[in-house]
Amino acid sequence: MGPATPATVVRQGRRRANGALESEVLAALQRAGAPLTPREVQATLPGELTYSTVVTILSRLHGKDVLTRTPRGRAYAYAPVADEAGLAARRMHKVLDTLPDREAVLVRFVDGLTAADELLLRQVLSGRVFP
C-alpha cells in the first residue's frame, strides 16, 4: 500500500478519513478527563498513528476551537472545551450563525422533533429542566 495522503491515514489495514480520526482523538480526550500531551493521546489510541499525525489532528481541533491547550514541558497538553453535548450545541450555534433566516431554521428544527423531544425542549425553555 502506498503512502497515506493528507486526507487519510492507514490504520490496521483500513483507511480513515481525518474526520474519523478527529472524532477518535476527541473521544480519547473526553475519556481521559484531564489534559493530555500528543504522546499521551497517541498511547491511548488503538492502531499505529504516528506522533506527527496526532499532533496535526490536535492542532486542527485546536484551530476549530474544539480544544484548549496549555504548555507542558516541550509540548502542549490538550483538553476539550466542552463535553459531547456542549460540542453539539456549539455546532448548532455555528450553523445558525451562518444562515440569514434563523427563525425559519428554528421552526423547521422544532417541526422535526419527536413529541418527547418537543416536550423536553418546552421544559428547558420554561426553566423546569436544567442541564
Chimera marker file (.cmm) of the C-alpha trace (Angstrom):
<marker_set name="trace">
<marker id="1" x="0.000" y="0.000" z="0.000" r="1" g="1" b="0" radius="0.5"/>
<marker id="2" x="1.333" y="3.471" z="-0.908" r="1" g="1" b="0" radius="0.5"/>
<marker id="3" x="1.914" y="6.355" z="1.443" r="1" g="1" b="0" radius="0.5"/>
<marker id="4" x="-1.083" y="7.940" z="3.151" r="1" g="1" b="0" radius="0.5"/>
<marker id="5" x="-2.499" y="11.050" z="1.572" r="1" g="1" b="0" radius="0.5"/>
<marker id="6" x="-3.087" y="14.121" z="3.745" r="1" g="1" b="0" radius="0.5"/>
<marker id="7" x="-6.815" y="13.282" z="3.916" r="1" g="1" b="0" radius="0.5"/>
<marker id="8" x="-6.394" y="9.692" z="5.081" r="1" g="1" b="0" radius="0.5"/>
<marker id="9" x="-4.216" y="7.582" z="7.319" r="1" g="1" b="0" radius="0.5"/>
<marker id="10" x="-3.791" y="3.817" z="7.145" r="1" g="1" b="0" radius="0.5"/>
<marker id="11" x="-4.659" y="2.077" z="10.414" r="1" g="1" b="0" radius="0.5"/>
<marker id="12" x="-4.574" y="-1.673" z="10.731" r="1" g="1" b="0" radius="0.5"/>
<marker id="13" x="-5.137" y="-2.152" z="7.012" r="1" g="1" b="0" radius="0.5"/>
<marker id="14" x="-8.007" y="0.359" z="6.799" r="1" g="1" b="0" radius="0.5"/>
<marker id="15" x="-8.071" y="3.934" z="5.610" r="1" g="1" b="0" radius="0.5"/>
<marker id="16" x="-9.615" y="6.510" z="7.928" r="1" g="1" b="0" radius="0.5"/>
<marker id="17" x="-10.739" y="9.985" z="6.934" r="1" g="1" b="0" radius="0.5"/>
<marker id="18" x="-9.454" y="12.902" z="9.007" r="1" g="1" b="0" radius="0.5"/>
<marker id="19" x="-12.964" y="13.457" z="10.417" r="1" g="1" b="0" radius="0.5"/>
<marker id="20" x="-12.979" y="9.936" z="11.839" r="1" g="1" b="0" radius="0.5"/>
<marker id="21" x="-9.512" y="10.421" z="13.294" r="1" g="1" b="0" radius="0.5"/>
<marker id="22" x="-10.547" y="13.743" z="14.822" r="1" g="1" b="0" radius="0.5"/>
<marker id="23" x="-13.539" y="12.026" z="16.432" r="1" g="1" b="0" radius="0.5"/>
<marker id="24" x="-11.324" y="9.284" z="17.860" r="1" g="1" b="0" radius="0.5"/>
<marker id="25" x="-8.843" y="11.793" z="19.277" r="1" g="1" b="0" radius="0.5"/>
<marker id="26" x="-11.624" y="13.924" z="20.760" r="1" g="1" b="0" radius="0.5"/>
<marker id="27" x="-13.244" y="10.856" z="22.330" r="1" g="1" b="0" radius="0.5"/>
<marker id="28" x="-9.896" y="9.846" z="23.849" r="1" g="1" b="0" radius="0.5"/>
<marker id="29" x="-9.503" y="13.300" z="25.404" r="1" g="1" b="0" radius="0.5"/>
<marker id="30" x="-13.048" y="13.227" z="26.758" r="1" g="1" b="0" radius="0.5"/>
<marker id="31" x="-12.461" y="9.785" z="28.305" r="1" g="1" b="0" radius="0.5"/>
<marker id="32" x="-9.230" y="10.971" z="29.904" r="1" g="1" b="0" radius="0.5"/>
<marker id="33" x="-10.959" y="13.723" z="31.851" r="1" g="1" b="0" radius="0.5"/>
<marker id="34" x="-7.675" y="15.651" z="32.040" r="1" g="1" b="0" radius="0.5"/>
<marker id="35" x="-5.438" y="17.421" z="29.514" r="1" g="1" b="0" radius="0.5"/>
<marker id="36" x="-3.150" y="15.103" z="27.538" r="1" g="1" b="0" radius="0.5"/>
<marker id="37" x="0.001" y="15.680" z="25.508" r="1" g="1" b="0" radius="0.5"/>
<marker id="38" x="0.168" y="14.347" z="21.949" r="1" g="1" b="0" radius="0.5"/>
<marker id="39" x="2.314" y="11.412" z="23.162" r="1" g="1" b="0" radius="0.5"/>
<marker id="40" x="-0.294" y="10.552" z="25.825" r="1" g="1" b="0" radius="0.5"/>
<marker id="41" x="-3.100" y="10.774" z="23.261" r="1" g="1" b="0" radius="0.5"/>
<marker id="42" x="-1.121" y="8.546" z="20.897" r="1" g="1" b="0" radius="0.5"/>
<marker id="43" x="-0.718" y="5.939" z="23.647" r="1" g="1" b="0" radius="0.5"/>
<marker id="44" x="-4.474" y="5.802" z="24.311" r="1" g="1" b="0" radius="0.5"/>
<marker id="45" x="-5.461" y="5.199" z="20.687" r="1" g="1" b="0" radius="0.5"/>
<marker id="46" x="-5.549" y="1.772" z="19.071" r="1" g="1" b="0" radius="0.5"/>
<marker id="47" x="-3.635" y="1.289" z="15.859" r="1" g="1" b="0" radius="0.5"/>
<marker id="48" x="-0.448" y="2.843" z="14.698" r="1" g="1" b="0" radius="0.5"/>
<marker id="49" x="-0.925" y="6.584" z="14.351" r="1" g="1" b="0" radius="0.5"/>
<marker id="50" x="2.360" y="8.436" z="14.136" r="1" g="1" b="0" radius="0.5"/>
<marker id="51" x="3.217" y="11.158" z="16.608" r="1" g="1" b="0" radius="0.5"/>
<marker id="52" x="3.143" y="13.778" z="13.843" r="1" g="1" b="0" radius="0.5"/>
<marker id="53" x="-0.345" y="12.648" z="12.776" r="1" g="1" b="0" radius="0.5"/>
<marker id="54" x="-1.617" y="13.024" z="16.341" r="1" g="1" b="0" radius="0.5"/>
<marker id="55" x="-0.025" y="16.496" z="16.605" r="1" g="1" b="0" radius="0.5"/>
<marker id="56" x="-1.655" y="17.501" z="13.304" r="1" g="1" b="0" radius="0.5"/>
<marker id="57" x="-5.085" y="16.296" z="14.446" r="1" g="1" b="0" radius="0.5"/>
<marker id="58" x="-4.759" y="18.059" z="17.807" r="1" g="1" b="0" radius="0.5"/>
<marker id="59" x="-3.632" y="21.265" z="16.085" r="1" g="1" b="0" radius="0.5"/>
<marker id="60" x="-6.607" y="21.139" z="13.712" r="1" g="1" b="0" radius="0.5"/>
<marker id="61" x="-9.050" y="20.572" z="16.567" r="1" g="1" b="0" radius="0.5"/>
<marker id="62" x="-7.460" y="23.462" z="18.476" r="1" g="1" b="0" radius="0.5"/>
<marker id="63" x="-7.789" y="25.636" z="15.366" r="1" g="1" b="0" radius="0.5"/>
<marker id="64" x="-11.501" y="24.777" z="15.230" r="1" g="1" b="0" radius="0.5"/>
<marker id="65" x="-11.840" y="25.932" z="18.865" r="1" g="1" b="0" radius="0.5"/>
<marker id="66" x="-12.791" y="22.420" z="19.967" r="1" g="1" b="0" radius="0.5"/>
<marker id="67" x="-9.731" y="22.036" z="22.219" r="1" g="1" b="0" radius="0.5"/>
<marker id="68" x="-7.794" y="24.234" z="24.594" r="1" g="1" b="0" radius="0.5"/>
<marker id="69" x="-4.070" y="23.800" z="25.014" r="1" g="1" b="0" radius="0.5"/>
<marker id="70" x="-1.614" y="24.719" z="27.717" r="1" g="1" b="0" radius="0.5"/>
<marker id="71" x="2.166" y="24.348" z="27.698" r="1" g="1" b="0" radius="0.5"/>
<marker id="72" x="3.505" y="21.234" z="29.414" r="1" g="1" b="0" radius="0.5"/>
<marker id="73" x="7.238" y="20.809" z="29.143" r="1" g="1" b="0" radius="0.5"/>
<marker id="74" x="8.239" y="20.940" z="25.481" r="1" g="1" b="0" radius="0.5"/>
<marker id="75" x="4.730" y="20.099" z="24.267" r="1" g="1" b="0" radius="0.5"/>
<marker id="76" x="1.173" y="21.235" z="24.765" r="1" g="1" b="0" radius="0.5"/>
<marker id="77" x="-1.458" y="19.424" z="26.788" r="1" g="1" b="0" radius="0.5"/>
<marker id="78" x="-4.875" y="19.445" z="25.112" r="1" g="1" b="0" radius="0.5"/>
<marker id="79" x="-8.367" y="19.262" z="26.624" r="1" g="1" b="0" radius="0.5"/>
<marker id="80" x="-11.871" y="19.508" z="25.123" r="1" g="1" b="0" radius="0.5"/>
<marker id="81" x="-13.594" y="22.851" z="25.627" r="1" g="1" b="0" radius="0.5"/>
<marker id="82" x="-16.876" y="21.044" z="26.351" r="1" g="1" b="0" radius="0.5"/>
<marker id="83" x="-18.451" y="17.620" z="26.675" r="1" g="1" b="0" radius="0.5"/>
<marker id="84" x="-20.247" y="15.961" z="23.736" r="1" g="1" b="0" radius="0.5"/>
<marker id="85" x="-23.491" y="17.834" z="24.416" r="1" g="1" b="0" radius="0.5"/>
<marker id="86" x="-21.612" y="21.124" z="24.594" r="1" g="1" b="0" radius="0.5"/>
<marker id="87" x="-19.813" y="20.433" z="21.332" r="1" g="1" b="0" radius="0.5"/>
<marker id="88" x="-23.095" y="19.554" z="19.601" r="1" g="1" b="0" radius="0.5"/>
<marker id="89" x="-24.612" y="22.788" z="20.891" r="1" g="1" b="0" radius="0.5"/>
<marker id="90" x="-21.615" y="24.768" z="19.566" r="1" g="1" b="0" radius="0.5"/>
<marker id="91" x="-22.049" y="23.172" z="16.129" r="1" g="1" b="0" radius="0.5"/>
<marker id="92" x="-25.742" y="24.094" z="16.147" r="1" g="1" b="0" radius="0.5"/>
<marker id="93" x="-24.893" y="27.704" z="17.043" r="1" g="1" b="0" radius="0.5"/>
<marker id="94" x="-22.326" y="27.894" z="14.247" r="1" g="1" b="0" radius="0.5"/>
<marker id="95" x="-24.904" y="26.678" z="11.732" r="1" g="1" b="0" radius="0.5"/>
<marker id="96" x="-27.445" y="29.247" z="12.958" r="1" g="1" b="0" radius="0.5"/>
<marker id="97" x="-24.834" y="31.999" z="12.778" r="1" g="1" b="0" radius="0.5"/>
<marker id="98" x="-24.173" y="31.317" z="9.095" r="1" g="1" b="0" radius="0.5"/>
<marker id="99" x="-27.807" y="31.437" z="7.946" r="1" g="1" b="0" radius="0.5"/>
<marker id="100" x="-29.791" y="34.611" z="7.296" r="1" g="1" b="0" radius="0.5"/>
<marker id="101" x="-33.194" y="33.313" z="8.493" r="1" g="1" b="0" radius="0.5"/>
<marker id="102" x="-32.681" y="31.911" z="11.997" r="1" g="1" b="0" radius="0.5"/>
<marker id="103" x="-36.415" y="31.831" z="12.629" r="1" g="1" b="0" radius="0.5"/>
<marker id="104" x="-37.086" y="29.545" z="9.656" r="1" g="1" b="0" radius="0.5"/>
<marker id="105" x="-34.302" y="27.187" z="10.704" r="1" g="1" b="0" radius="0.5"/>
<marker id="106" x="-35.524" y="27.008" z="14.297" r="1" g="1" b="0" radius="0.5"/>
<marker id="107" x="-39.144" y="26.493" z="13.212" r="1" g="1" b="0" radius="0.5"/>
<marker id="108" x="-38.141" y="23.640" z="10.908" r="1" g="1" b="0" radius="0.5"/>
<marker id="109" x="-35.948" y="22.155" z="13.625" r="1" g="1" b="0" radius="0.5"/>
<marker id="110" x="-38.818" y="22.153" z="16.117" r="1" g="1" b="0" radius="0.5"/>
<marker id="111" x="-41.212" y="20.774" z="13.486" r="1" g="1" b="0" radius="0.5"/>
<marker id="112" x="-38.893" y="17.771" z="13.110" r="1" g="1" b="0" radius="0.5"/>
<marker id="113" x="-38.732" y="16.945" z="16.828" r="1" g="1" b="0" radius="0.5"/>
<marker id="114" x="-40.448" y="13.919" z="18.302" r="1" g="1" b="0" radius="0.5"/>
<marker id="115" x="-43.243" y="14.636" z="20.763" r="1" g="1" b="0" radius="0.5"/>
<marker id="116" x="-40.952" y="13.640" z="23.643" r="1" g="1" b="0" radius="0.5"/>
<marker id="117" x="-38.142" y="15.938" z="22.454" r="1" g="1" b="0" radius="0.5"/>
<marker id="118" x="-40.605" y="18.795" z="21.928" r="1" g="1" b="0" radius="0.5"/>
<marker id="119" x="-41.874" y="18.377" z="25.494" r="1" g="1" b="0" radius="0.5"/>
<marker id="120" x="-38.311" y="18.318" z="26.811" r="1" g="1" b="0" radius="0.5"/>
<marker id="121" x="-37.458" y="21.477" z="24.845" r="1" g="1" b="0" radius="0.5"/>
<marker id="122" x="-40.544" y="23.219" z="26.232" r="1" g="1" b="0" radius="0.5"/>
<marker id="123" x="-39.481" y="22.238" z="29.766" r="1" g="1" b="0" radius="0.5"/>
<marker id="124" x="-35.945" y="23.509" z="29.195" r="1" g="1" b="0" radius="0.5"/>
<marker id="125" x="-37.212" y="26.809" z="27.789" r="1" g="1" b="0" radius="0.5"/>
<marker id="126" x="-39.607" y="27.298" z="30.698" r="1" g="1" b="0" radius="0.5"/>
<marker id="127" x="-36.791" y="26.688" z="33.200" r="1" g="1" b="0" radius="0.5"/>
<marker id="128" x="-38.231" y="23.447" z="34.572" r="1" g="1" b="0" radius="0.5"/>
<marker id="129" x="-35.286" y="21.328" z="33.352" r="1" g="1" b="0" radius="0.5"/>
<marker id="130" x="-31.659" y="22.288" z="33.781" r="1" g="1" b="0" radius="0.5"/>
<marker id="131" x="-28.801" y="20.509" z="32.022" r="1" g="1" b="0" radius="0.5"/>
<link id1="1" id2="2" r="1" g="1" b="0" radius="0.2"/>
<link id1="2" id2="3" r="1" g="1" b="0" radius="0.2"/>
<link id1="3" id2="4" r="1" g="1" b="0" radius="0.2"/>
<link id1="4" id2="5" r="1" g="1" b="0" radius="0.2"/>
<link id1="5" id2="6" r="1" g="1" b="0" radius="0.2"/>
<link id1="6" id2="7" r="1" g="1" b="0" radius="0.2"/>
<link id1="7" id2="8" r="1" g="1" b="0" radius="0.2"/>
<link id1="8" id2="9" r="1" g="1" b="0" radius="0.2"/>
<link id1="9" id2="10" r="1" g="1" b="0" radius="0.2"/>
<link id1="10" id2="11" r="1" g="1" b="0" radius="0.2"/>
<link id1="11" id2="12" r="1" g="1" b="0" radius="0.2"/>
<link id1="12" id2="13" r="1" g="1" b="0" radius="0.2"/>
<link id1="13" id2="14" r="1" g="1" b="0" radius="0.2"/>
<link id1="14" id2="15" r="1" g="1" b="0" radius="0.2"/>
<link id1="15" id2="16" r="1" g="1" b="0" radius="0.2"/>
<link id1="16" id2="17" r="1" g="1" b="0" radius="0.2"/>
<link id1="17" id2="18" r="1" g="1" b="0" radius="0.2"/>
<link id1="18" id2="19" r="1" g="1" b="0" radius="0.2"/>
<link id1="19" id2="20" r="1" g="1" b="0" radius="0.2"/>
<link id1="20" id2="21" r="1" g="1" b="0" radius="0.2"/>
<link id1="21" id2="22" r="1" g="1" b="0" radius="0.2"/>
<link id1="22" id2="23" r="1" g="1" b="0" radius="0.2"/>
<link id1="23" id2="24" r="1" g="1" b="0" radius="0.2"/>
<link id1="24" id2="25" r="1" g="1" b="0" radius="0.2"/>
<link id1="25" id2="26" r="1" g="1" b="0" radius="0.2"/>
<link id1="26" id2="27" r="1" g="1" b="0" radius="0.2"/>
<link id1="27" id2="28" r="1" g="1" b="0" radius="0.2"/>
<link id1="28" id2="29" r="1" g="1" b="0" radius="0.2"/>
<link id1="29" id2="30" r="1" g="1" b="0" radius="0.2"/>
<link id1="30" id2="31" r="1" g="1" b="0" radius="0.2"/>
<link id1="31" id2="32" r="1" g="1" b="0" radius="0.2"/>
<link id1="32" id2="33" r="1" g="1" b="0" radius="0.2"/>
<link id1="33" id2="34" r="1" g="1" b="0" radius="0.2"/>
<link id1="34" id2="35" r="1" g="1" b="0" radius="0.2"/>
<link id1="35" id2="36" r="1" g="1" b="0" radius="0.2"/>
<link id1="36" id2="37" r="1" g="1" b="0" radius="0.2"/>
<link id1="37" id2="38" r="1" g="1" b="0" radius="0.2"/>
<link id1="38" id2="39" r="1" g="1" b="0" radius="0.2"/>
<link id1="39" id2="40" r="1" g="1" b="0" radius="0.2"/>
<link id1="40" id2="41" r="1" g="1" b="0" radius="0.2"/>
<link id1="41" id2="42" r="1" g="1" b="0" radius="0.2"/>
<link id1="42" id2="43" r="1" g="1" b="0" radius="0.2"/>
<link id1="43" id2="44" r="1" g="1" b="0" radius="0.2"/>
<link id1="44" id2="45" r="1" g="1" b="0" radius="0.2"/>
<link id1="45" id2="46" r="1" g="1" b="0" radius="0.2"/>
<link id1="46" id2="47" r="1" g="1" b="0" radius="0.2"/>
<link id1="47" id2="48" r="1" g="1" b="0" radius="0.2"/>
<link id1="48" id2="49" r="1" g="1" b="0" radius="0.2"/>
<link id1="49" id2="50" r="1" g="1" b="0" radius="0.2"/>
<link id1="50" id2="51" r="1" g="1" b="0" radius="0.2"/>
<link id1="51" id2="52" r="1" g="1" b="0" radius="0.2"/>
<link id1="52" id2="53" r="1" g="1" b="0" radius="0.2"/>
<link id1="53" id2="54" r="1" g="1" b="0" radius="0.2"/>
<link id1="54" id2="55" r="1" g="1" b="0" radius="0.2"/>
<link id1="55" id2="56" r="1" g="1" b="0" radius="0.2"/>
<link id1="56" id2="57" r="1" g="1" b="0" radius="0.2"/>
<link id1="57" id2="58" r="1" g="1" b="0" radius="0.2"/>
<link id1="58" id2="59" r="1" g="1" b="0" radius="0.2"/>
<link id1="59" id2="60" r="1" g="1" b="0" radius="0.2"/>
<link id1="60" id2="61" r="1" g="1" b="0" radius="0.2"/>
<link id1="61" id2="62" r="1" g="1" b="0" radius="0.2"/>
<link id1="62" id2="63" r="1" g="1" b="0" radius="0.2"/>
<link id1="63" id2="64" r="1" g="1" b="0" radius="0.2"/>
<link id1="64" id2="65" r="1" g="1" b="0" radius="0.2"/>
<link id1="65" id2="66" r="1" g="1" b="0" radius="0.2"/>
<link id1="66" id2="67" r="1" g="1" b="0" radius="0.2"/>
<link id1="67" id2="68" r="1" g="1" b="0" radius="0.2"/>
<link id1="68" id2="69" r="1" g="1" b="0" radius="0.2"/>
<link id1="69" id2="70" r="1" g="1" b="0" radius="0.2"/>
<link id1="70" id2="71" r="1" g="1" b="0" radius="0.2"/>
<link id1="71" id2="72" r="1" g="1" b="0" radius="0.2"/>
<link id1="72" id2="73" r="1" g="1" b="0" radius="0.2"/>
<link id1="73" id2="74" r="1" g="1" b="0" radius="0.2"/>
<link id1="74" id2="75" r="1" g="1" b="0" radius="0.2"/>
<link id1="75" id2="76" r="1" g="1" b="0" radius="0.2"/>
<link id1="76" id2="77" r="1" g="1" b="0" radius="0.2"/>
<link id1="77" id2="78" r="1" g="1" b="0" radius="0.2"/>
<link id1="78" id2="79" r="1" g="1" b="0" radius="0.2"/>
<link id1="79" id2="80" r="1" g="1" b="0" radius="0.2"/>
<link id1="80" id2="81" r="1" g="1" b="0" radius="0.2"/>
<link id1="81" id2="82" r="1" g="1" b="0" radius="0.2"/>
<link id1="82" id2="83" r="1" g="1" b="0" radius="0.2"/>
<link id1="83" id2="84" r="1" g="1" b="0" radius="0.2"/>
<link id1="84" id2="85" r="1" g="1" b="0" radius="0.2"/>
<link id1="85" id2="86" r="1" g="1" b="0" radius="0.2"/>
<link id1="86" id2="87" r="1" g="1" b="0" radius="0.2"/>
<link id1="87" id2="88" r="1" g="1" b="0" radius="0.2"/>
<link id1="88" id2="89" r="1" g="1" b="0" radius="0.2"/>
<link id1="89" id2="90" r="1" g="1" b="0" radius="0.2"/>
<link id1="90" id2="91" r="1" g="1" b="0" radius="0.2"/>
<link id1="91" id2="92" r="1" g="1" b="0" radius="0.2"/>
<link id1="92" id2="93" r="1" g="1" b="0" radius="0.2"/>
<link id1="93" id2="94" r="1" g="1" b="0" radius="0.2"/>
<link id1="94" id2="95" r="1" g="1" b="0" radius="0.2"/>
<link id1="95" id2="96" r="1" g="1" b="0" radius="0.2"/>
<link id1="96" id2="97" r="1" g="1" b="0" radius="0.2"/>
<link id1="97" id2="98" r="1" g="1" b="0" radius="0.2"/>
<link id1="98" id2="99" r="1" g="1" b="0" radius="0.2"/>
<link id1="99" id2="100" r="1" g="1" b="0" radius="0.2"/>
<link id1="100" id2="101" r="1" g="1" b="0" radius="0.2"/>
<link id1="101" id2="102" r="1" g="1" b="0" radius="0.2"/>
<link id1="102" id2="103" r="1" g="1" b="0" radius="0.2"/>
<link id1="103" id2="104" r="1" g="1" b="0" radius="0.2"/>
<link id1="104" id2="105" r="1" g="1" b="0" radius="0.2"/>
<link id1="105" id2="106" r="1" g="1" b="0" radius="0.2"/>
<link id1="106" id2="107" r="1" g="1" b="0" radius="0.2"/>
<link id1="107" id2="108" r="1" g="1" b="0" radius="0.2"/>
<link id1="108" id2="109" r="1" g="1" b="0" radius="0.2"/>
<link id1="109" id2="110" r="1" g="1" b="0" radius="0.2"/>
<link id1="110" id2="111" r="1" g="1" b="0" radius="0.2"/>
<link id1="111" id2="112" r="1" g="1" b="0" radius="0.2"/>
<link id1="112" id2="113" r="1" g="1" b="0" radius="0.2"/>
<link id1="113" id2="114" r="1" g="1" b="0" radius="0.2"/>
<link id1="114" id2="115" r="1" g="1" b="0" radius="0.2"/>
<link id1="115" id2="116" r="1" g="1" b="0" radius="0.2"/>
<link id1="116" id2="117" r="1" g="1" b="0" radius="0.2"/>
<link id1="117" id2="118" r="1" g="1" b="0" radius="0.2"/>
<link id1="118" id2="119" r="1" g="1" b="0" radius="0.2"/>
<link id1="119" id2="120" r="1" g="1" b="0" radius="0.2"/>
<link id1="120" id2="121" r="1" g="1" b="0" radius="0.2"/>
<link id1="121" id2="122" r="1" g="1" b="0" radius="0.2"/>
<link id1="122" id2="123" r="1" g="1" b="0" radius="0.2"/>
<link id1="123" id2="124" r="1" g="1" b="0" radius="0.2"/>
<link id1="124" id2="125" r="1" g="1" b="0" radius="0.2"/>
<link id1="125" id2="126" r="1" g="1" b="0" radius="0.2"/>
<link id1="126" id2="127" r="1" g="1" b="0" radius="0.2"/>
<link id1="127" id2="128" r="1" g="1" b="0" radius="0.2"/>
<link id1="128" id2="129" r="1" g="1" b="0" radius="0.2"/>
<link id1="129" id2="130" r="1" g="1" b="0" radius="0.2"/>
<link id1="130" id2="131" r="1" g="1" b="0" radius="0.2"/>
</marker_set>
